[in-house]
Amino acid sequence: MELKHSTSDAPTEDRLTELYRAYGPLIYARCRRLLGDSAAAEDATQETFMRVHRHLDKADQREALAWIYRIATNYCLNEIRNRKRRPDLRDQVPELPAGADVTQLFADRDLAERIVERAPEKLRVVAWLHYVDGLDQGEVARVLDISRRTVVNRLAEFAANARKFAQRGDV
């Protein structure tokens, strides 16, 4: 992994290079622990040092590691939060609770993808968070800032639509 930056300010580049050499492996390890993925950790480390570069003039030399660590942690936490809000079916295999009425529909990944893609956005997000990410109804309500009752209603509507699609063979 190498740091890529472009600027003509040599002292800034020297300082950034020093910081990257000193703290890059620690920051990568932090990002790897938080994100659970090497490629995502590399991207997060790169983004962290790009942010460091943009604000290098504000950095306190004595507190550099804590400052960079905080930037990396905040970036990774935002990435984790964004994954939950905008899930990508291609990155995860659906996992449904045992005994769920729509479980059989999600046994086939391609079928699951088609069912979720056909659902209206307000149902799609709720279904993804509940059935795929495994959040309970209360957690889904908190993430989306809606009532638990709304979550229950949307899950029921999603399940009914999924059954109809499967019965008609539209999926």
C-alpha positions, 0 to 999 in steps of 0.5 A: 500500500502506498500513499498517493498525493499530489501537491507541489508543497514539498514541506507538506509532502515531507511531513505527510510522508513522515506521518504515513510512514510512522502511523500508516500501519497502525491506521491500516490495522485500525481500519481493518479491525473496524471494517473487517475487509483488507481492501476496504481498510486500504481504501479507508487508510488512503482516505484518512491520509487524504484528509490528513493532508487537507488539514495538515496545517491544523495538526498538532505534532505532539497529538498527531497519532490521536488526531489521525486515529480519530479521523480513521475511526470516524471515517470507518464508522461512517462507512459501516453506517452507510453500508447498513443504509445502502446495502448491496445485495452482491456483497452479502448472502441473504440470511433470514431468521428460522421459520420466517414466512418468506425464508424459502423465497430467499434460499436462492440468491438470484431470486432474493435479489430480484424480489428485493429489486422489485420492491418499492424503496420504502419496503426494500430498505426495511426488508434488507435491514431486517432479513439480510442485516439481521436487525430486529424490528426496533433496531430497523425503526431506530436506523430509519427513524420510523416507528416500530409499527411502521416497520412491522407494516412494511415487513408484512407488505414486503412479505405479501408482495414477495409471495405474489411475485413468487406465485406468479413467477414474475421473479 
